[in-house]
């Protein structure tokens, strides 16, 4: 233990909270993690079969470079845990053929290894018309629920870490770096991170928007099982170029969805009886896979996540002298969780951003 350990209090046992706990514990700080449910919490937005990891954003060079660093953080975490959590199958995105040169040039500037590929090389994924594929090599799929369980088990073994499941936080005192539990107990820390997923909106005042997404989990036909096991994640696919898919493998199913079924809601309980069937039909109609009638729908789920109302992205913001808040953003929450963890450790160490 370091000579000057700080106490970091984390609200939320999703991917951001748990990865931050790992980084802080390894830096020698004391850590307490509280969650309204179990740790890990199957009700968290982080808890799913898989999440995509990629870095390339042709419109944002700085973000691409930062996310490239997150990729290596995941590899370090896998080694620390001694568990397979990251399937490095790559990430494929479709771009208009006219943009291929621009995307390639930007990837080279960001030092991201990519290959421009012919859609014919991926015959079971449907590309938009007049597009090419960009395959990002330092990318792939995280086995999300495996990540959460492996990290929680590692944290349990650390003497400076306390996990407190089934502890609902009802108030965050940003000026005092304290939180109030449902039973009236007050907890404080030298630094507090609020990363409670959709429930963060009930605890802190941030310009957040809550979104709801429908997802389909498919079983490929037996003759394509081997092909799909080695397939990359894919984005900007389907007939309108708004769809995405995560390949099966590691016990996961093929997950598909589209940005066109993402809708804004007021809260988790807004429109509780909303039927998912019309959104599921819309997902299948956009045909992210060729011959969709050959795929068996195994499950239909909805998820909720928060984004910044101004940018539509996930952000970490300081809301008090020693209190930070993180909006959850589905897959982006996983992609950027190591960056959030690094920033919180720097704050705990008294270092600037």
C-alpha positions as CSV (number, residue, x, y, z in Angstrom):
1,X,0.0,0.0,0.0
2,X,1.3,3.4,-0.9
3,X,2.3,5.9,1.9
4,X,-0.5,8.4,1.0
5,X,-3.5,6.3,-0.2
6,X,-6.7,8.1,-1.0
7,X,-10.1,6.6,-0.6
8,X,-12.0,6.4,-3.8
9,X,-15.8,5.8,-3.5
10,X,-17.5,4.4,-6.7
11,X,-21.2,4.4,-7.2
12,X,-22.1,1.7,-9.8
13,X,-20.6,-1.7,-10.5
14,X,-20.8,-1.6,-14.2
15,X,-17.8,-1.7,-16.5
16,X,-16.7,1.9,-15.7
17,X,-17.0,1.5,-12.0
18,X,-15.3,-1.9,-11.8
19,X,-12.4,-1.0,-14.2
20,X,-11.8,2.2,-12.2
21,X,-11.7,0.2,-9.0
22,X,-9.0,-2.0,-10.5
23,X,-6.9,0.9,-11.7
24,X,-7.2,2.7,-8.3
25,X,-6.4,-0.5,-6.3
26,X,-3.4,-1.2,-8.4
27,X,-2.3,2.4,-7.9
28,X,-2.4,1.8,-4.1
29,X,-5.6,3.6,-3.2
30,X,-8.4,2.3,-1.0
31,X,-11.6,1.6,-2.9
32,X,-15.2,1.2,-2.0
33,X,-17.8,0.2,-4.7
34,X,-21.5,0.4,-4.0
35,X,-24.3,-0.8,-6.2
36,X,-28.0,-1.0,-6.0
37,X,-27.9,-4.7,-7.0
38,X,-25.4,-7.5,-7.1
39,X,-21.7,-7.0,-7.9
40,X,-21.5,-7.4,-10.8
41,X,-25.1,-6.4,-11.5
42,X,-27.0,-8.3,-14.2
43,X,-29.3,-5.3,-14.5
44,X,-26.5,-2.9,-15.4
45,X,-26.2,-1.6,-19.0
46,X,-22.7,-3.2,-19.0
47,X,-24.1,-6.7,-18.5
48,X,-24.4,-8.4,-21.9
49,X,-22.8,-11.2,-24.0
50,X,-20.5,-8.9,-25.9
51,X,-19.4,-5.4,-26.7
52,X,-17.4,-4.1,-29.7
53,X,-13.9,-2.5,-29.2
54,X,-12.6,-0.3,-32.0
55,X,-10.8,3.0,-32.3
56,X,-11.2,4.5,-35.8
57,X,-13.2,7.7,-36.1
58,X,-12.3,9.4,-39.4
59,X,-13.8,12.6,-38.2
60,X,-11.9,12.8,-34.9
61,X,-8.2,12.2,-34.9
62,X,-7.7,12.8,-31.2
63,X,-10.4,10.4,-30.2
64,X,-9.0,7.7,-32.4
65,X,-5.6,8.0,-30.8
66,X,-7.0,7.9,-27.3
67,X,-9.1,4.9,-28.0
68,X,-6.1,3.1,-29.5
69,X,-4.6,3.4,-26.1
70,X,-7.8,1.8,-24.6
71,X,-7.2,-1.2,-26.8
72,X,-3.9,-1.9,-25.1
73,X,-5.5,-1.4,-21.7
74,X,-7.9,-4.3,-22.4
75,X,-5.0,-6.5,-23.3
76,X,-3.2,-5.6,-20.0
77,X,-6.4,-6.3,-18.1
78,X,-6.8,-9.7,-19.8
79,X,-3.2,-10.6,-18.7
80,X,-3.9,-9.4,-15.1
81,X,-7.1,-11.4,-14.8
82,X,-5.7,-14.5,-16.4
83,X,-9.0,-15.0,-18.2
84,X,-10.0,-14.8,-21.9
85,X,-12.2,-11.7,-22.2
86,X,-11.1,-10.1,-25.5
87,X,-11.7,-11.8,-28.9
88,X,-9.3,-9.9,-31.2
89,X,-11.3,-10.6,-34.4
90,X,-11.1,-7.0,-35.7
91,X,-13.8,-4.4,-36.5
92,X,-15.2,-3.9,-39.9
93,X,-17.0,-0.7,-41.0
94,X,-18.6,0.2,-44.3
95,X,-17.8,3.5,-46.0
96,X,-18.8,5.1,-49.3
97,X,-16.1,4.1,-51.8
98,X,-15.4,7.8,-52.4
99,X,-14.3,8.2,-48.8
100,X,-11.9,5.2,-48.7
101,X,-8.8,7.2,-49.4
102,X,-9.7,9.8,-46.7
103,X,-10.4,7.1,-44.1
104,X,-7.1,5.3,-44.9
105,X,-5.1,8.5,-44.7
106,X,-6.6,9.4,-41.3
107,X,-6.0,5.9,-39.9
108,X,-2.3,6.1,-40.9
109,X,-2.1,9.5,-39.2
110,X,-3.6,7.9,-36.0
111,X,-1.2,4.9,-36.4
112,X,-4.1,2.5,-36.6
113,X,-3.4,-0.6,-38.7
114,X,-6.3,-1.1,-41.2
115,X,-7.0,-2.8,-44.5
116,X,-9.5,-1.7,-47.1
117,X,-11.4,-4.8,-48.1
118,X,-13.9,-5.8,-50.8
119,X,-17.4,-6.5,-49.5
120,X,-17.2,-9.8,-51.4
121,X,-14.6,-10.9,-48.9
122,X,-17.4,-11.0,-46.3
123,X,-20.3,-12.7,-48.2
124,X,-22.5,-13.2,-45.1
125,X,-22.6,-9.5,-44.1
126,X,-24.6,-7.1,-46.1
127,X,-22.9,-3.9,-47.1
128,X,-24.7,-0.7,-48.2
129,X,-24.6,-0.1,-51.9
130,X,-21.5,1.5,-53.4
131,X,-19.4,1.0,-50.2
132,X,-16.1,-0.6,-49.3
133,X,-15.0,-2.2,-46.0
134,X,-12.4,-0.9,-43.6
135,X,-11.0,-3.6,-41.4
136,X,-9.4,-2.4,-38.2
137,X,-7.0,-5.0,-36.8
138,X,-6.4,-3.8,-33.2
139,X,-10.0,-4.3,-32.4
140,X,-12.6,-7.0,-31.7
141,X,-15.2,-8.1,-29.2
142,X,-15.2,-8.1,-25.4
143,X,-17.1,-10.9,-23.7
144,X,-18.8,-8.4,-21.6
145,X,-20.4,-10.5,-18.8
146,X,-17.1,-12.5,-18.5
147,X,-15.3,-9.1,-18.0
148,X,-17.5,-8.1,-15.2
149,X,-17.4,-11.4,-13.4
150,X,-13.6,-11.7,-13.7
151,X,-13.0,-8.2,-12.5
152,X,-15.3,-8.6,-9.6
153,X,-13.6,-11.8,-8.5
154,X,-10.2,-10.0,-8.8
155,X,-11.4,-7.1,-6.6
156,X,-12.7,-9.5,-3.9
157,X,-9.2,-10.7,-3.4
158,X,-7.7,-7.2,-2.9
159,X,-7.3,-6.2,0.8
160,X,-7.8,-2.5,0.0
161,X,-11.1,-3.0,-1.8
162,X,-14.6,-3.2,-0.3
163,X,-17.6,-4.2,-2.4
164,X,-21.0,-3.3,-1.1
165,X,-23.8,-4.8,-3.2
166,X,-27.5,-4.1,-2.6
167,X,-26.8,-0.6,-1.4
168,X,-29.0,1.9,-3.2
169,X,-27.6,5.5,-3.3
170,X,-30.4,8.1,-3.1
171,X,-28.4,11.3,-2.9
172,X,-25.0,12.6,-4.1
173,X,-23.6,15.6,-2.1
174,X,-21.3,17.0,-4.8
175,X,-19.8,19.7,-2.6
176,X,-19.0,17.4,0.3
177,X,-17.9,14.3,-1.7
178,X,-20.5,12.2,0.1
179,X,-23.4,9.9,-0.9
180,X,-26.4,8.9,1.1
181,X,-27.8,5.4,1.1
182,X,-31.4,4.4,1.2
183,X,-31.1,3.5,4.9
184,X,-29.7,6.9,5.7
185,X,-26.1,5.9,6.0
186,X,-23.7,8.5,4.7
187,X,-20.5,7.4,2.9
188,X,-17.6,9.7,1.9
189,X,-14.4,9.5,0.0
190,X,-11.4,11.6,-1.0
191,X,-12.8,11.2,-4.5
192,X,-16.2,10.0,-5.6
193,X,-17.1,8.6,-9.1
194,X,-20.8,8.3,-10.0
195,X,-21.1,5.7,-12.7
196,X,-24.5,4.2,-12.1
197,X,-25.6,3.8,-15.6
198,X,-29.2,5.0,-16.3
199,X,-29.7,5.6,-12.6
200,X,-27.1,8.4,-12.7
201,X,-29.7,10.6,-14.1
202,X,-31.6,10.4,-10.8
203,X,-28.5,11.3,-8.7
204,X,-26.6,14.1,-10.5
205,X,-27.6,17.1,-12.5
206,X,-26.1,16.7,-16.0
207,X,-27.5,17.4,-19.5
208,X,-28.2,13.8,-20.2
209,X,-30.6,12.1,-22.6
210,X,-31.8,8.5,-22.0
211,X,-32.0,6.3,-25.0
212,X,-33.6,2.9,-25.5
213,X,-32.3,0.3,-28.0
214,X,-33.7,-3.0,-29.2
215,X,-31.3,-5.8,-29.9
216,X,-31.8,-9.2,-31.6
217,X,-29.8,-12.3,-30.7
218,X,-29.5,-14.7,-33.6
219,X,-28.3,-18.3,-34.2
220,X,-26.6,-18.7,-37.6
221,X,-27.3,-21.7,-39.7
222,X,-25.0,-24.7,-38.8
223,X,-23.1,-24.5,-42.1
224,X,-22.0,-20.9,-41.3
225,X,-21.1,-21.4,-37.7
226,X,-17.4,-21.7,-38.3
227,X,-17.4,-18.7,-40.6
228,X,-19.1,-16.5,-38.1
229,X,-16.9,-17.6,-35.2
230,X,-13.9,-15.9,-36.9
231,X,-15.9,-12.9,-38.3
232,X,-15.2,-9.3,-37.1
233,X,-17.7,-7.0,-35.5
234,X,-19.3,-4.8,-38.2
235,X,-20.8,-1.4,-38.3
236,X,-22.6,0.9,-40.7
237,X,-24.1,-2.2,-42.4
238,X,-27.4,-3.2,-43.9
239,X,-29.5,-1.7,-46.6
240,X,-29.5,1.8,-45.1
241,X,-26.0,1.7,-43.6
242,X,-27.2,2.2,-40.0
243,X,-26.9,-1.4,-38.7
244,X,-24.3,-3.1,-36.6
245,X,-23.6,-6.7,-35.5
246,X,-21.4,-8.5,-33.1
247,X,-20.3,-12.0,-34.1
248,X,-20.9,-15.2,-32.1
249,X,-18.1,-16.9,-30.3
250,X,-17.0,-17.6,-26.8
251,X,-20.5,-18.8,-25.9
252,X,-22.2,-15.6,-27.3
253,X,-24.9,-15.4,-30.0
254,X,-24.8,-13.2,-33.1
255,X,-26.2,-9.8,-31.9
256,X,-27.7,-7.3,-34.4
257,X,-29.4,-4.0,-34.2
258,X,-29.6,-0.6,-36.0
259,X,-29.4,3.0,-35.0
260,X,-32.9,3.5,-36.6
261,X,-34.6,1.7,-33.7
262,X,-32.8,3.9,-31.0
263,X,-35.4,6.2,-29.4
264,X,-35.4,8.7,-26.6
265,X,-37.3,8.0,-23.4
266,X,-37.9,9.9,-20.2
267,X,-36.7,7.1,-17.9
268,X,-36.4,3.4,-17.4
269,X,-40.1,3.0,-16.7
270,X,-41.2,5.2,-19.5
271,X,-43.5,3.3,-21.9
272,X,-43.0,0.0,-19.9
273,X,-45.5,-1.9,-22.1
274,X,-43.9,-0.8,-25.4
275,X,-43.9,-3.7,-27.8
276,X,-40.4,-4.8,-29.1
277,X,-41.8,-6.8,-32.0
278,X,-42.1,-3.8,-34.4
279,X,-38.6,-2.8,-33.7
280,X,-37.3,-6.3,-34.1
281,X,-39.1,-6.5,-37.5
282,X,-37.4,-3.3,-38.5
283,X,-34.0,-4.6,-37.6
284,X,-34.5,-7.7,-39.7
285,X,-35.8,-5.7,-42.6
286,X,-32.5,-3.7,-42.8
287,X,-30.8,-7.0,-43.5
288,X,-27.4,-6.8,-41.8
289,X,-26.9,-10.4,-42.8
290,X,-27.5,-12.0,-46.2
291,X,-30.3,-14.6,-46.3
292,X,-31.7,-13.4,-43.0
293,X,-34.5,-16.0,-43.1
294,X,-31.9,-18.7,-42.4
295,X,-31.1,-17.2,-39.0
296,X,-33.1,-18.2,-35.9
297,X,-34.1,-15.4,-33.5
298,X,-33.1,-16.6,-30.0
299,X,-33.9,-13.5,-28.0
300,X,-35.1,-9.9,-28.2
301,X,-33.9,-7.5,-25.6
302,X,-34.0,-3.8,-24.8
303,X,-31.2,-1.7,-23.2
304,X,-31.0,1.8,-21.8
305,X,-28.1,4.2,-21.8
306,X,-27.3,7.8,-21.3
307,X,-25.6,10.2,-23.6
308,X,-24.6,13.9,-23.4
309,X,-27.6,15.9,-24.5
310,X,-25.3,18.2,-26.6
311,X,-23.0,15.8,-28.3
312,X,-24.8,12.4,-28.1
313,X,-21.7,10.8,-26.7
314,X,-20.5,9.5,-23.3
315,X,-18.6,11.9,-21.1
316,X,-16.8,12.1,-17.8
317,X,-17.5,15.4,-16.0
318,X,-16.4,16.9,-12.8
319,X,-19.4,18.1,-10.8
320,X,-17.8,19.0,-7.5
321,X,-14.3,19.6,-6.0
322,X,-13.8,15.8,-5.7
323,X,-16.8,14.3,-7.4
324,X,-17.0,13.0,-11.0
325,X,-19.9,11.7,-13.0
326,X,-20.0,9.4,-15.9
327,X,-22.9,9.0,-18.3
328,X,-23.3,5.5,-19.6
329,X,-23.4,4.9,-23.4
330,X,-23.8,1.3,-24.3
331,X,-20.9,0.0,-26.3
332,X,-19.1,3.3,-26.0
333,X,-19.2,2.8,-22.3
334,X,-17.0,-0.3,-22.7
335,X,-14.7,1.3,-25.4
336,X,-13.9,4.2,-23.2
337,X,-14.0,2.7,-19.7
338,X,-10.2,2.3,-19.5
339,X,-9.8,6.0,-20.4
340,X,-12.2,7.0,-17.6
341,X,-10.3,4.7,-15.1
342,X,-7.0,6.4,-16.1
343,X,-8.5,9.8,-15.6
344,X,-9.8,9.0,-12.1
345,X,-6.5,7.6,-11.0
346,X,-4.8,10.8,-12.1
347,X,-7.3,12.8,-10.2
348,X,-6.8,10.6,-7.1
349,X,-3.1,11.2,-7.5
350,X,-3.6,15.0,-7.8
351,X,-2.4,15.1,-11.4
352,X,-3.9,17.3,-14.1
353,X,-5.8,15.9,-17.1
